[in-house]
């Protein structure tokens, strides 16, 4: 009985662990996709964190720089296709 109570307490302390292990900056993504970084920034502004967009801050980027998880790069590629189709 004591073990069951301890197990319930331990489960209530379980924390969410983020499964994202790396991100790529917008400059790197633009280079890899052969796209203009400024244009990608304009369309990526539509994205939310749940779309795979995060902001990274550091001494060289005090205002932040866009970065994308793998899912974020896929989301961005979908936006690229939408924006290209809309311009035809």
Secondary structure, DSSP 8 states (H G I E B T S, - for coil): -HHHHHHHHHHHT----------EEHHHHHHHHT--HHHHHHHHTT--GGGTEEEEEETTEEEEEEEE-HHHHHHHHHHHHHHHHHT-
